[in-house]
Amino acid sequence: MSFWKKAGELALKTGSYALKEVKAASERSAQYNEEMPDKNDDELIRIIKKEKNSSPLKASAAYKELKNRGYEAEDIKTLTT
């Protein structure tokens, strides 16, 4: 098998894996966006504080929900630091 054929197969496998990961992240993000409206403001603030490093998608969904509820970015920053 030639070098280019192997390189092409590797690129195809890598692209397929990346696509699966993007799809999974998109599904998790949609799930988090559905969950956040059910949480109260204190829970959302706690999620942002605790999850921003381990689960940025979840923290982002919580942040977005607080923005939807009328919080300004500066208010959220103050509450989460």
HELIX and SHEET records of a PDB file:
HELIX    1   1 PHE A    3  GLU A   35  1                                  33    
HELIX    2   2 MET A   36  ASP A   38  5                                   3    
HELIX    3   3 ASP A   41  GLU A   51  1                                  11    
HELIX    4   4 PRO A   56  ASN A   68  1                                  13    
HELIX    5   5 ALA A   73  THR A   80  1                                   8    
END                                                                             
